[in-house]
């Protein structure tokens, strides 16, 4: 009988140890899931920011192309005043692109 009681006590101790290990593993799994969710959220946020920046840069590039076409037309018509104004606009747009790019690099 004593041997059975010892065996029962050992089994109960082992069961308690296993329950403790299961609890620790569940906590570890929960922490990993949380970390994974946070990393996924950061990644998605960065992807959205990159997409927005790319869209802004595409729009600015299209504006630049339009300005270049206008400049070519103005140059073709020998309109020095219009050419000068368009060149100034292009310089301003170039500064805008640089500012956007600096904002982008600063945020990443």
C-alpha positions in Angstrom: 0.0 0.0 0.0 2.8 2.4 0.9 4.4 1.8 -2.5 1.1 2.6 -4.2 0.8 5.8 -2.2 4.4 6.8 -3.2 3.6 6.0 -6.8 0.5 8.1 -6.6 2.4 11.0 -5.1 5.1 10.8 -7.7 2.4 10.7 -10.4 0.7 13.7 -8.9 4.0 15.6 -8.8 4.8 14.7 -12.4 1.3 15.8 -13.4 1.7 19.1 -11.6 5.1 19.6 -13.3 3.6 18.8 -16.7 0.7 21.2 -16.1 3.2 23.9 -15.2 5.1 23.2 -18.4 1.9 23.3 -20.4 1.0 26.7 -18.8 4.5 28.1 -19.6 4.3 26.9 -23.2 0.8 28.4 -23.6 2.2 31.7 -22.3 5.1 31.5 -24.7 2.8 30.7 -27.6 0.6 33.7 -26.7 3.6 36.0 -26.5 4.9 34.8 -29.9 1.4 35.3 -31.4 1.3 38.8 -30.0 4.8 39.6 -31.3 3.9 38.3 -34.7 0.7 40.4 -34.8 2.6 43.5 -33.8 5.3 42.8 -36.4 2.6 42.3 -39.0 0.9 45.5 -38.1 4.2 47.4 -38.3 4.9 45.8 -41.7 1.4 46.7 -43.0 1.8 50.3 -41.8 5.1 50.6 -43.5 3.7 49.1 -46.7 0.8 51.6 -46.7 3.2 54.5 -46.0 5.5 53.3 -48.9 2.5 53.0 -51.2 1.3 56.5 -50.3 4.8 57.9 -50.8 5.1 56.1 -54.2 1.8 57.5 -55.2 2.9 61.1 -54.2 6.1 60.6 -56.1 4.2 59.3 -59.2 1.9 62.3 -59.1 4.8 64.7 -58.8 6.6 62.9 -61.6 3.5 63.3 -63.8 3.3 67.0 -63.0 7.0 67.3 -63.9 6.4 65.6 -67.2 3.5 67.9 -67.9 5.7 70.9 -67.1 8.4 69.6 -69.4 5.9 69.2 -72.2 4.7 72.8 -71.6 8.3 73.9 -71.5 9.0 72.2 -74.8 5.9 73.8 -76.4 6.9 77.2 -75.0 10.5 76.8 -76.3 9.1 75.7 -79.6 7.2 79.0 -79.8 10.3 81.0 -78.8 8.6 82.5 -75.8 11.4 83.3 -73.5 9.1 84.7 -70.8 7.0 81.5 -70.7 10.1 79.3 -70.8 11.6 81.2 -67.9 8.4 80.9 -65.9 8.1 77.2 -66.6 11.7 76.6 -65.6 11.0 78.3 -62.3 8.0 76.1 -61.8 10.1 73.0 -62.5 12.7 74.2 -60.0 9.9 74.6 -57.4 8.6 71.1 -58.2 12.1 69.7 -57.9 12.4 71.2 -54.5 9.0 69.7 -53.6 10.2 66.3 -54.6 13.3 66.7 -52.5 11.2 67.7 -49.5 8.9 64.7 -50.0 11.9 62.4 -50.3 13.5 63.8 -47.2 10.2 63.3 -45.3 10.1 59.8 -46.5 13.7 58.9 -45.6 13.3 60.6 -42.2 10.2 58.5 -41.4 11.8 55.3 -42.4 
